[in-house]
Amino acid sequence: MRPLVVLLVALVTSPLAASEPPRTEALRAYEQGDYATAARLLRPLAEQGDAEAQNTLGRVLMSGGKGVKRDDVEALWWFRKAADQGLARGQNNVGMMYERGAGVPQSDADAATWYRRAAEQGFAVAQYNLGRLFEMGRGAPLDFAQAAQWYTKAAEQGFARAQTSLGLLYLDGLGVEQSDATALQWFHTAAELGFAEGEYYVGLMYGAGAGVTQNDNEAVSWYRKAAAQGLIEAANKLAMKTLARRSSDRDDVRNGVAKREAAREAAEQQVKDARTAERDACSRKGGHFYEGSATDLGLCSK
């Protein structure tokens, strides 16, 4: 019996018995840039209704190259298949395609709808994307408080880009109570994840003494980390003379707040102008203008 036991163990542990499932093999091929192999392995799975395979096949087709012809229309089709099954990544990707106008007419409103579906499932990337649309007033009402709420949800899941965006809202006091200390905290959290923009803003805060004791050496240290990742603004900071750096950092923080405030005011004015124009158009049609949610904007009715 002993040789039989050895034979059975050999069969269980052999490379043939431990071969990877097609989806795993396809994902590895995709990550390695072998899109042709990935597409070949994913397509039968996608056609069988595998939502993860549908979403990944969409990514392959959206990227194109490396043996696969780019096809935004088909990519969107597969993203939508995955999204309709409730896959948050697929829903986020449908939103992204609408926002870019890739494979479908551009629509920020539709992008916001799909981002929200994924965001409400707790998908951090979609939470960030939805917050970004609220911050810009695109496809959703301009609402910094909503932007901060969605950024916070994504930031608390460790999404560095959301952490940096949330830090900027705290720095500017948009939708949240202004706090240099809290802004620095979020910049630092992103920086510790290796996010270049987070590193850069930590450097600015140390250089300006905003939310922390002013320290040029710390500022330079963080600029170096960000510059090493190719962030041009950080590289420019490193090129500045030591004596000019401190006042320049303070100016950058102040100017950053001023620029974002000006952008906010401009965006608000655009919304007001659009609503005024819509009222005028509706008035000429003998209709009524609906104010309120994003889906209400621009609707007239008799």
FENFENRA-V193383 format. One record per residue. RES is the residue in one small letter. D_LAST is the distance of its C-alpha to the last C-alpha in Angstrom with 1 decimal. Layout:
res:RES d_last:D_LAST
res:RES d_last:D_LAST
This chain:
res:m d_last:87.8
res:r d_last:87.6
res:p d_last:86.9
res:l d_last:84.1
res:v d_last:82.4
res:v d_last:82.7
res:l d_last:81.2
res:l d_last:78.2
res:v d_last:77.6
res:a d_last:77.8
res:l d_last:75.2
res:v d_last:72.7
res:t d_last:73.1
res:s d_last:73.4
res:p d_last:70.8
res:l d_last:69.8
res:a d_last:69.0
res:a d_last:67.1
res:s d_last:65.0
res:e d_last:61.5
res:p d_last:58.4
res:p d_last:56.5
res:r d_last:53.6
res:t d_last:55.9
res:e d_last:57.8
res:a d_last:54.5
res:l d_last:53.4
res:r d_last:56.8
res:a d_last:56.6
res:y d_last:53.2
res:e d_last:54.5
res:q d_last:57.5
res:g d_last:55.5
res:d d_last:56.5
res:y d_last:53.1
res:a d_last:54.5
res:t d_last:56.3
res:a d_last:53.3
res:a d_last:51.0
res:r d_last:53.6
res:l d_last:54.0
res:l d_last:50.4
res:r d_last:48.9
res:p d_last:50.6
res:l d_last:49.6
res:a d_last:46.0
res:e d_last:45.9
res:q d_last:47.3
res:g d_last:44.4
res:d d_last:46.0
res:a d_last:43.1
res:e d_last:45.5
res:a d_last:46.8
res:q d_last:43.4
res:n d_last:42.4
res:t d_last:45.8
res:l d_last:45.7
res:g d_last:42.3
res:r d_last:44.1
res:v d_last:46.9
res:l d_last:44.7
res:m d_last:42.6
res:s d_last:45.9
res:g d_last:47.7
res:g d_last:51.2
res:k d_last:54.5
res:g d_last:54.5
res:v d_last:50.8
res:k d_last:48.3
res:r d_last:45.2
res:d d_last:42.1
res:d d_last:38.9
res:v d_last:37.0
res:e d_last:39.5
res:a d_last:39.9
res:l d_last:36.2
res:w d_last:36.5
res:w d_last:39.4
res:f d_last:37.7
res:r d_last:34.7
res:k d_last:37.3
res:a d_last:38.9
res:a d_last:35.6
res:d d_last:34.4
res:q d_last:37.7
res:g d_last:36.9
res:l d_last:39.3
res:a d_last:38.3
res:r d_last:40.0
res:g d_last:38.1
res:q d_last:34.8
res:n d_last:35.8
res:n d_last:36.9
res:v d_last:33.6
res:g d_last:31.9
res:m d_last:34.6
res:m d_last:34.0
res:y d_last:30.2
res:e d_last:31.2
res:r d_last:33.8
res:g d_last:31.9
res:a d_last:34.9
res:g d_last:34.5
res:v d_last:30.7
res:p d_last:28.2
res:q d_last:28.3
res:s d_last:25.7
res:d d_last:26.4
res:a d_last:23.6
res:d d_last:25.2
res:a d_last:28.5
res:a d_last:27.6
res:t d_last:26.5
res:w d_last:29.8
res:y d_last:31.9
res:r d_last:30.5
res:r d_last:31.5
res:a d_last:35.0
res:a d_last:35.2
res:e d_last:34.5
res:q d_last:37.5
res:g d_last:39.6
res:f d_last:40.0
res:a d_last:41.2
res:v d_last:40.2
res:a d_last:36.6
res:q d_last:36.6
res:y d_last:37.8
res:n d_last:35.3
res:l d_last:32.4
res:g d_last:34.0
res:r d_last:34.3
res:l d_last:30.6
res:f d_last:29.9
res:e d_last:32.6
res:m d_last:31.2
res:g d_last:27.5
res:r d_last:27.0
res:g d_last:24.6
res:a d_last:24.5
res:p d_last:24.1
res:l d_last:27.3
res:d d_last:29.3
res:f d_last:33.1
res:a d_last:33.6
res:q d_last:32.0
res:a d_last:33.9
res:a d_last:37.1
res:q d_last:36.5
res:w d_last:36.1
res:y d_last:39.0
res:t d_last:41.1
res:k d_last:40.6
res:a d_last:41.7
res:a d_last:44.4
res:e d_last:45.9
res:q d_last:46.3
res:g d_last:48.4
res:f d_last:45.9
res:a d_last:47.5
res:r d_last:44.7
res:a d_last:42.5
res:q d_last:45.4
res:t d_last:45.7
res:s d_last:42.0
res:l d_last:42.2
res:g d_last:45.3
res:l d_last:43.5
res:l d_last:40.8
res:y d_last:43.6
res:l d_last:45.5
res:d d_last:42.5
res:g d_last:41.3
res:l d_last:37.8
res:g d_last:36.1
res:v d_last:39.5
res:e d_last:42.4
res:q d_last:44.4
res:s d_last:47.6
res:d d_last:50.1
res:a d_last:52.1
res:t d_last:49.2
res:a d_last:48.2
res:l d_last:51.7
res:q d_last:51.9
res:w d_last:49.0
res:f d_last:50.4
res:h d_last:53.8
res:t d_last:52.5
res:a d_last:50.9
res:a d_last:54.1
res:e d_last:56.2
res:l d_last:54.3
res:g d_last:55.4
res:f d_last:52.0
res:a d_last:52.9
res:e d_last:50.1
res:g d_last:51.0
res:e d_last:54.6
res:y d_last:53.7
res:y d_last:51.7
res:v d_last:54.5
res:g d_last:56.8
res:l d_last:54.6
res:m d_last:54.6
res:y d_last:58.4
res:g d_last:58.9
res:a d_last:56.8
res:g d_last:58.1
res:a d_last:54.6
res:g d_last:54.5
res:v d_last:58.1
res:t d_last:61.5
res:q d_last:61.6
res:n d_last:63.7
res:d d_last:64.0
res:n d_last:66.0
res:e d_last:63.2
res:a d_last:60.6
res:v d_last:62.7
res:s d_last:63.2
res:w d_last:59.5
res:y d_last:58.9
res:r d_last:61.6
res:k d_last:60.0
res:a d_last:56.6
res:a d_last:58.3
res:a d_last:60.3
res:q d_last:57.0
res:g d_last:56.1
res:l d_last:53.8
res:i d_last:54.4
res:e d_last:53.4
res:a d_last:56.1
res:a d_last:58.7
res:n d_last:58.0
res:k d_last:58.6
res:l d_last:62.0
res:a d_last:63.0
res:m d_last:62.7
res:k d_last:65.8
res:t d_last:66.5
res:l d_last:66.6
res:a d_last:63.2
res:r d_last:61.5
res:r d_last:61.0
res:s d_last:59.3
res:s d_last:57.3
res:d d_last:56.0
res:r d_last:54.9
res:d d_last:53.1
res:d d_last:51.4
res:v d_last:50.0
res:r d_last:48.9
res:n d_last:47.5
res:g d_last:45.7
res:v d_last:44.0
res:a d_last:43.2
res:k d_last:41.7
res:r d_last:39.5
res:e d_last:38.4
res:a d_last:37.6
res:a d_last:35.7
res:r d_last:33.7
res:e d_last:32.9
res:a d_last:31.9
res:a d_last:29.6
res:e d_last:28.0
res:q d_last:27.5
res:q d_last:26.0
res:v d_last:23.4
res:k d_last:22.7
res:d d_last:22.6
res:a d_last:20.2
res:r d_last:17.8
res:t d_last:18.3
res:a d_last:17.7
res:e d_last:14.5
res:r d_last:13.3
res:d d_last:14.5
res:a d_last:12.9
res:c d_last:9.4
res:s d_last:10.4
res:r d_last:11.6
res:k d_last:8.5
res:g d_last:6.9
res:g d_last:4.8
res:h d_last:6.7
res:f d_last:9.9
res:y d_last:11.5
res:e d_last:15.2
res:g d_last:17.9
res:s d_last:19.3
res:a d_last:19.9
res:t d_last:17.5
res:d d_last:14.6
res:l d_last:15.5
res:g d_last:13.6
res:l d_last:10.4
res:c d_last:7.0
res:s d_last:3.8
res:k d_last:0.0
